Amino acid sequence: MTGAGSLLPLRARLRELRPDAFGADPTGERLERIRRSPNFADGVFQNPEGARTRPTGSMLEFAKIYFEKEQRALRAPTGNIPVHATTLADLAKPPATGLRLTWMGHSSVLAEIDGRRVLFDPVWGERCSPFAFAGPKRLHPVPFPLASLGPVDVIVISHDHYDHLDLPTIRALAGTETVFAVPLGVGAHLELWGVPADRIHELDWNESTKVNGISLTATPARHFCGRGLRNQQHTLWASWAVAGPEHRIYHSGDTGYFQGFKDIGAEHGPFDATMIQIGAYSEYWPDIHMTPAEGVRAHLDLQGGRPHGVMLPIHWGTFNLAPHPWAEPGEWSVDAGEEAGQAVATPRPGEPFEPAGAVPTDPWWRAVSAPTPHHWRRPKPALVEPKPLPTDLDLAAER
């Protein structure tokens, strides 16, 4: 005698077994909206410029670099990362200039803009992984508990990768009254995790919404999506332009360099501050993450081609996600900024600053890292047909 469960389609049964951290697939009207998107074609979301979303090159060469003892040592700090002792008093006093940024580590930033509070890509979890026992582990503690953050007007998510969309963090925030602004399709994950549908603003590229007088626009990015074992490209990735009555800011999410930064700047800039991804780059995936030099170039494009405002480097320092040395993104960002005549902020995790005030420029990472001249290693040409490189889950199993 067979049970009722055996009558379910295999795909449905497998879906029931997958962990909640994998999230939910878009269905119903959400899926129909995705299919109607001008950015969705041939069954997947498309990048604004062609991009290879899978690592390329020789798997053997990559493995030699990634697992080589000396290289592994460079990918972690040599001591405790200095985290700023942020207090409630630091954040209770309104910014004198009307704009204050607090980098929490990686891509998580609290932006206080014209009397409103916007939290980008909050990740308070110990690992950016679907599993509590494996995957990239946090290299420094969070600057302060999530419960001490205080009220937030809107939480902005750039895309659904684990180092930007964190299940434990979202579940903790789901019990607040905060609304979410997310790219098209990502709302399915949030609803599964307890966020009411009426608190989710789900946007396609170049769509905008207003929250408490702040305008948020999902702008294009050159990346990809996916949380499960298969990447169906059914959730969108985005950068974000945020405008208040007096100030404008930009958060890149994850992205490779592309010409669209100029269009975003022309439409929504110039910006008082940008938060630009400059870490986890590699020549094995050059189309989907920027180097620090490309990040500075993107900032200039967003500002109409000239130095303006302040660039805050993000997506580095907190998790080990690529073969480059841990401190290299910081060093390279400073050098690239100096070469371009562009102000680059280098706060410690948790250190608030006002872009129109005193901008932190201390190279704090040097005290806890080996010397890291820029030596972005270039893979040798493959002598055989390149094979797909390990996924994040494959690498997590090795850690």
C-alpha positions as CSV (number, residue, x, y, z in Angstrom):
1,M,0.0,0.0,0.0
2,T,1.5,3.4,-1.0
3,G,1.2,6.5,1.1
4,A,-0.4,9.7,-0.1
5,G,3.1,11.3,-0.2
6,S,4.3,8.9,-2.9
7,L,1.6,10.3,-5.2
8,L,3.1,13.7,-5.2
9,P,5.4,14.6,-8.2
10,L,9.0,14.0,-7.5
11,R,9.8,17.7,-7.8
12,A,7.2,18.7,-5.2
13,R,8.6,16.1,-2.8
14,L,12.1,17.3,-3.2
15,R,11.0,20.9,-2.7
16,E,9.4,19.8,0.7
17,L,12.8,18.4,1.8
18,R,15.0,21.4,1.0
19,P,16.0,23.6,3.9
20,D,14.2,26.9,4.5
21,A,17.5,28.7,3.9
22,F,17.2,27.8,0.2
23,G,14.1,30.1,0.1
24,A,11.1,29.7,-2.1
25,D,10.6,29.7,-5.9
26,P,8.4,32.5,-7.3
27,T,4.9,31.3,-8.2
28,G,1.5,32.6,-9.2
29,E,1.2,36.3,-10.0
30,R,4.8,36.9,-8.9
31,L,6.1,34.4,-11.5
32,E,3.8,36.0,-14.2
33,R,5.2,39.4,-13.4
34,I,8.7,38.0,-13.8
35,R,7.8,36.5,-17.2
36,R,6.5,39.9,-18.3
37,S,9.7,41.7,-17.3
38,P,11.6,43.3,-20.2
39,N,14.8,41.9,-18.5
40,F,13.5,38.3,-18.6
41,A,14.1,36.3,-21.8
42,D,14.6,32.6,-22.7
43,G,13.4,31.5,-19.2
44,V,15.9,33.6,-17.2
45,F,16.8,37.1,-16.1
46,Q,19.4,38.7,-18.4
47,N,22.4,40.9,-17.6
48,P,22.6,44.4,-19.1
49,E,25.8,43.3,-20.8
50,G,27.0,39.7,-21.5
51,A,28.4,38.0,-18.4
52,R,29.9,34.6,-17.5
53,T,28.2,33.7,-14.3
54,R,30.2,30.4,-13.8
55,P,33.9,30.4,-13.1
56,T,36.1,29.8,-16.1
57,G,39.7,28.7,-16.6
58,S,41.7,25.7,-15.4
59,M,40.2,24.0,-12.4
60,L,43.6,22.6,-11.4
61,E,45.2,26.1,-11.5
62,F,42.4,27.5,-9.4
63,A,42.6,24.7,-6.9
64,K,46.4,25.3,-6.6
65,I,45.9,28.9,-5.8
66,Y,42.9,28.5,-3.6
67,F,44.3,25.7,-1.4
68,E,48.0,26.6,-1.4
69,K,49.1,27.0,2.2
70,E,50.8,30.4,1.7
71,Q,47.9,31.8,-0.2
72,R,45.3,30.6,2.4
73,A,47.3,32.3,5.1
74,L,47.1,35.6,3.2
75,R,43.3,35.3,2.9
76,A,42.7,35.8,6.7
77,P,43.8,38.6,9.1
78,T,46.7,37.9,11.3
79,G,45.0,39.2,14.4
80,N,41.6,40.5,15.6
81,I,40.0,42.9,13.3
82,P,39.4,46.2,15.1
83,V,35.7,46.7,15.3
84,H,34.4,50.1,16.3
85,A,32.6,50.0,19.6
86,T,29.4,51.6,18.2
87,T,26.9,52.6,20.9
88,L,23.3,53.6,20.9
89,A,24.4,57.1,21.7
90,D,26.4,57.1,18.4
91,L,23.3,56.6,16.4
92,A,20.8,58.4,18.6
93,K,22.1,61.8,17.7
94,P,21.0,62.9,14.2
95,P,23.8,63.5,11.7
96,A,24.8,67.2,11.7
97,T,24.9,67.2,7.9
98,G,21.8,65.1,7.3
99,L,23.7,62.0,5.9
100,R,25.6,59.4,7.9
101,L,26.9,55.9,6.9
102,T,27.8,53.1,9.2
103,W,29.5,50.1,7.5
104,M,28.7,47.0,9.5
105,G,31.1,44.8,7.5
106,H,30.8,43.1,4.1
107,S,27.9,44.8,2.2
108,S,25.8,45.7,5.2
109,V,25.4,49.5,5.7
110,L,23.1,51.6,7.8
111,A,22.4,54.9,5.9
112,E,20.8,57.7,7.8
113,I,19.6,60.1,5.1
114,D,17.5,63.2,5.7
115,G,15.9,61.9,8.9
116,R,15.2,58.4,7.6
117,R,17.1,55.1,8.2
118,V,17.9,52.7,5.4
119,L,19.6,49.3,6.1
120,F,21.3,47.7,3.1
121,D,21.9,43.9,2.8
122,P,21.9,43.2,6.6
123,V,23.8,40.0,7.4
124,W,24.2,39.4,11.1
125,G,24.7,35.6,10.8
126,E,27.9,33.7,11.6
127,R,28.1,32.1,8.2
128,C,27.0,33.1,4.7
129,S,25.7,29.6,4.0
130,P,22.5,27.6,4.1
131,F,24.1,25.4,6.8
132,A,25.2,26.4,10.3
133,F,28.1,24.0,10.3
134,A,29.8,24.8,6.9
135,G,30.5,27.7,4.6
136,P,32.4,31.0,4.9
137,K,32.5,32.1,8.5
138,R,32.5,35.6,9.8
139,L,36.0,37.0,10.4
140,H,34.9,39.7,12.9
141,P,31.9,40.0,15.3
142,V,29.0,42.2,14.3
143,P,29.6,45.8,15.6
144,F,26.4,45.6,17.8
145,P,23.4,43.3,18.3
146,L,20.6,43.5,15.7
147,A,18.2,44.2,18.5
148,S,20.1,47.3,19.4
149,L,19.9,48.8,16.0
150,G,16.6,50.7,16.7
151,P,13.8,51.4,14.2
152,V,14.6,51.3,10.5
153,D,12.4,52.8,7.8
154,V,13.3,50.4,5.0
155,I,15.5,47.4,4.5
156,V,17.0,47.1,1.0
157,I,18.2,43.8,-0.4
158,S,20.4,43.7,-3.6
159,H,20.0,40.0,-4.4
160,D,19.5,36.6,-2.9
161,H,23.0,35.3,-2.4
162,Y,23.8,34.1,1.1
163,D,26.2,36.9,1.9
164,H,23.5,39.5,1.1
165,L,20.2,37.8,2.1
166,D,20.6,36.1,5.5
167,L,17.8,33.9,6.8
168,P,18.5,34.4,10.6
169,T,18.7,38.2,10.1
170,I,15.5,38.4,8.0
171,R,13.6,36.3,10.5
172,A,14.7,38.6,13.3
173,L,13.6,41.7,11.3
174,A,10.3,40.1,10.1
175,G,8.9,40.8,13.6
176,T,9.4,44.5,13.2
177,E,7.2,47.0,11.3
178,T,10.0,47.7,8.8
179,V,9.2,47.4,5.1
180,F,11.5,45.8,2.6
181,A,12.6,47.0,-0.9
182,V,13.8,44.0,-3.0
183,P,14.4,43.0,-6.6
184,L,11.7,41.2,-8.5
185,G,11.3,37.6,-7.3
186,V,13.1,38.0,-4.0
187,G,9.8,38.6,-2.2
188,A,9.1,34.8,-2.4
189,H,12.0,34.2,0.0
190,L,10.8,36.9,2.4
191,E,7.3,35.6,2.6
192,L,8.5,32.1,3.3
193,W,10.5,33.5,6.2
194,G,7.6,35.4,7.8
195,V,7.6,38.9,6.2
196,P,4.0,39.9,5.4
197,A,3.4,40.5,1.7
198,D,2.1,44.1,2.4
199,R,5.5,45.1,3.8
200,I,7.4,44.0,0.6
201,H,8.1,46.5,-2.2
202,E,9.3,44.3,-5.1
203,L,10.8,46.1,-8.0
204,D,12.1,45.5,-11.5
205,W,15.0,47.5,-12.8
206,N,14.2,51.2,-13.2
207,E,11.1,50.9,-11.0
208,S,10.8,53.1,-7.9
209,T,9.0,53.2,-4.7
210,K,8.7,55.7,-1.9
211,V,9.0,55.0,1.8
212,N,8.5,57.8,4.4
213,G,9.6,60.4,1.9
214,I,12.6,58.5,0.6
215,S,12.7,57.4,-3.0
216,L,14.3,54.0,-3.8
217,T,15.0,52.9,-7.3
218,A,16.2,49.4,-8.4
219,T,18.9,50.0,-10.9
220,P,20.7,47.5,-13.2
221,A,23.7,45.4,-12.0
222,R,25.8,42.8,-13.8
223,H,25.6,39.7,-11.6
224,F,23.4,36.6,-11.0
225,C,21.1,35.0,-8.4
226,G,20.4,31.7,-6.7
227,R,20.3,30.0,-3.3
228,G,19.6,26.3,-4.1
229,L,21.5,23.6,-5.8
230,R,20.2,24.8,-9.2
231,N,20.4,28.4,-10.3
232,Q,17.2,29.1,-12.3
233,Q,17.8,32.9,-12.6
234,H,14.2,33.5,-11.5
235,T,15.1,36.2,-9.0
236,L,16.6,39.5,-10.1
237,W,19.7,41.3,-8.8
238,A,20.0,45.0,-8.5
239,S,21.9,48.0,-7.4
240,W,20.0,50.8,-5.7
241,A,19.7,54.6,-6.0
242,V,18.2,56.2,-2.9
243,A,17.2,59.9,-2.8
244,G,15.9,62.0,0.1
245,P,14.9,65.7,0.0
246,E,18.5,66.8,0.3
247,H,20.8,63.8,-0.4
248,R,21.4,61.0,-2.8
249,I,23.2,57.7,-2.2
250,Y,24.0,54.6,-4.2
251,H,24.6,50.9,-3.2
252,S,26.1,48.7,-5.9
253,G,25.1,45.3,-4.5
254,D,27.3,42.8,-6.3
255,T,28.2,43.6,-9.9
256,G,30.8,43.4,-12.6
257,Y,31.8,46.6,-14.3
258,F,29.6,47.7,-17.1
259,Q,28.8,50.8,-19.1
260,G,25.4,51.2,-17.4
261,F,26.9,53.0,-14.4
262,K,27.1,56.1,-16.6
263,D,23.4,55.9,-17.4
264,I,22.5,55.3,-13.7
265,G,24.6,58.4,-12.8
266,A,22.9,60.5,-15.5
267,E,19.5,59.5,-14.3
268,H,19.8,59.5,-10.6
269,G,23.1,61.1,-9.6
270,P,25.4,62.7,-8.8
271,F,25.6,61.0,-5.4
272,D,26.8,62.4,-2.1
273,A,28.1,58.9,-1.3
274,T,28.4,55.6,-3.1
275,M,28.8,52.1,-1.5
276,I,30.7,50.1,-4.1
277,Q,31.6,46.4,-4.2
278,I,35.4,46.0,-4.4
279,G,36.0,42.6,-2.9
280,A,35.7,38.9,-3.9
281,Y,37.1,39.6,-7.3
282,S,39.1,37.1,-9.5
283,E,40.0,36.6,-13.0
284,Y,38.1,33.4,-12.8
285,W,34.9,35.4,-12.6
286,P,35.8,38.9,-14.0
287,D,32.2,39.7,-15.3
288,I,30.3,39.5,-12.0
289,H,32.6,41.2,-9.4
290,M,34.7,44.4,-9.7
291,T,38.3,44.9,-8.7
292,P,38.9,48.0,-6.6
293,A,40.2,49.8,-9.7
294,E,37.0,49.0,-11.5
295,G,35.0,50.1,-8.4
296,V,36.6,53.5,-8.5
297,R,35.9,53.7,-12.2
298,A,32.3,52.8,-11.5
299,H,32.1,55.5,-8.9
300,L,33.4,58.1,-11.3
301,D,30.9,57.0,-14.0
302,L,28.1,57.4,-11.5
303,Q,29.4,61.0,-10.8
304,G,29.4,62.1,-14.4
305,G,33.1,61.2,-15.0
306,R,34.7,63.4,-12.3
307,P,35.6,62.9,-8.6
308,H,32.7,63.8,-6.4
309,G,31.2,62.8,-3.1
310,V,32.7,59.9,-1.1
311,M,33.2,56.3,-2.1
312,L,32.7,53.6,0.6
313,P,34.3,50.3,-0.4
314,I,32.0,47.3,0.6
315,H,32.0,43.6,0.1
316,W,35.3,42.9,1.8
317,G,36.9,42.2,5.2
318,T,34.2,40.1,6.8
319,F,34.1,36.8,4.8
320,N,36.7,34.9,2.8
321,L,35.1,34.5,-0.6
322,A,37.9,34.7,-3.2
323,P,41.6,33.9,-3.8
324,H,42.9,37.4,-3.2
325,P,44.6,38.4,0.0
326,W,42.3,39.6,2.8
327,A,43.6,43.1,3.0
328,E,44.2,43.7,-0.7
329,P,40.8,45.3,-1.4
330,G,41.5,48.0,1.2
331,E,45.0,48.8,-0.1
332,W,44.0,48.7,-3.7
333,S,40.9,50.9,-3.1
334,V,43.0,53.6,-1.4
335,D,45.6,53.5,-4.2
336,A,43.0,53.7,-6.9
337,G,41.2,56.5,-5.2
338,E,44.4,58.5,-4.8
339,E,45.3,58.0,-8.4
340,A,41.9,59.3,-9.5
341,G,41.7,62.1,-6.9
342,Q,38.6,60.6,-5.4
343,A,37.9,60.5,-1.7
344,V,37.6,57.0,-0.4
345,A,36.3,56.2,3.1
346,T,38.0,53.4,5.1
347,P,36.0,53.1,8.4
348,R,36.4,50.2,10.7
349,P,33.4,48.0,10.8
350,G,30.8,49.8,12.9
351,E,32.4,53.2,12.7
352,P,29.8,55.9,11.7
353,F,30.9,58.8,9.5
354,E,29.3,61.7,7.6
355,P,30.5,62.0,4.0
356,A,30.3,65.8,4.3
357,G,32.3,65.8,7.5
358,A,35.5,64.1,8.6
359,V,36.0,61.0,6.4
360,P,37.9,58.1,8.0
361,T,41.0,57.2,6.0
362,D,43.1,55.2,8.5
363,P,44.4,52.0,6.9
364,W,43.4,50.0,10.0
365,W,43.9,46.6,8.3
366,R,47.6,46.9,8.1
367,A,48.0,46.2,11.8
368,V,46.3,42.8,11.4
369,S,47.5,41.6,8.0
370,A,50.7,40.6,6.1
371,P,52.0,43.1,3.5
372,T,49.7,42.8,0.5
373,P,51.1,44.3,-2.7
374,H,48.5,44.0,-5.5
375,H,49.3,40.6,-7.0
376,W,46.0,39.5,-8.5
377,R,47.3,36.3,-9.8
378,R,46.5,35.5,-13.4
379,P,45.6,31.9,-14.3
380,K,47.8,30.3,-17.0
381,P,46.0,29.3,-20.2
382,A,44.2,26.0,-19.8
383,L,45.8,23.2,-21.8
384,V,42.5,21.2,-21.9
385,E,38.9,22.1,-22.2
386,P,38.0,24.1,-19.0
387,K,35.7,22.4,-16.6
388,P,33.2,24.0,-14.2
389,L,34.8,25.1,-11.0
390,P,33.4,24.1,-7.6
391,T,30.3,25.9,-6.4
392,D,30.1,27.8,-3.1
393,L,28.6,24.7,-1.5
394,D,31.5,22.5,-2.8
395,L,34.1,24.9,-1.4
396,A,32.1,25.1,1.9
397,A,32.4,21.3,2.3
398,E,36.2,21.7,2.1
399,R,36.4,24.2,4.9
